[in-house]
Amino acid sequence: MKVKEDDEILVRDPNYVKYERLLLQAEAEGRIDGKYSCLVCGMHYREKAAAEACCRAAL
């Protein structure tokens, strides 16, 4: 937070959009609301093969 000198008002820092960008990327890749989900972690995918390969090392 910065203080505005003349009015002594706090000025909010700009928002960083990394979270929103990563969320949009996950939606575009089908990891959110995909039809198939990983049996271990529950992450969603559009393709069944991708869901099965997600946590293959844990199985």
N, C-alpha and C positions, 0 to 999 in steps of 0.2 A: 504494500500500500504506500502511496505517496501522499504527501500533504501539499495542498495548494497553498502557496505562500500568502497571497493577498486575502483570502477568505478563511484560511485555516480549516479547510474542508478536506477530508480524506477522499482521495481519488482511487477508484478500484483499478487494479492491474488488468490488462487485457486477458481475455480467456484464451487458453491454449486448446486447440481443437484435436489433439492427438487421440483422445478417447472417442470422439465422434467419428474421426477418420477411420480408426480401427474397427468401430462398430459397423460402419458402412461397408468396409472391406469384408468383414465376416458375413454380413448379410448377402453381399454380392457373390461370395464363394459358397453360399448355402450352408454355412455353419450355424446359422440361426434359422429356425423354422424349416429345416430340411426334413425330408420324408424319413430318412434312415438315421438312427442314432447308434453311437458306440455303446457296446454293452458294458464297458468298464467305466468310462468317465461321463457318458451321456451326451457328448457333443453331437450335434446334428449335422448331417451331410446330405447332399442331393443324390449321390450315388451310393449304392449298397457296398461296393468294393472299397470306397474311401472310408466308410464307417467301420468296416471289418479290419482295415489296415491301421486304424487310428492308434490303438493301444495294443498292437500285436505283440510287442515285447513283454507286456504285462501278463498276457495269457500264456 
